[in-house]
């Protein structure tokens, strides 16, 4: 029943694939990733919304996988 804003734009991952596990229950989560990355959503929404505002990167160097559960809330991923 709150909100989380996560800014990963300044992070340098140790591997090319980063997994972000989320659990949102009656709240919201906003994540920002590097503009050179690709994002894949594996989130299960239950009466919830997922918004992917990232731009498609054909030659993406990093891959962010967002997975988890969202119940009556929302997730936004952008770069």
Secondary structure, 3 states (H helix, E strand, C coil): CCEEEEECCCCCCCCCEEEEEEEEECCEEEEECCCCEEEEEEEEEECCEEEECCCCCCCCCEEEEEEEEEECCEEEEEC
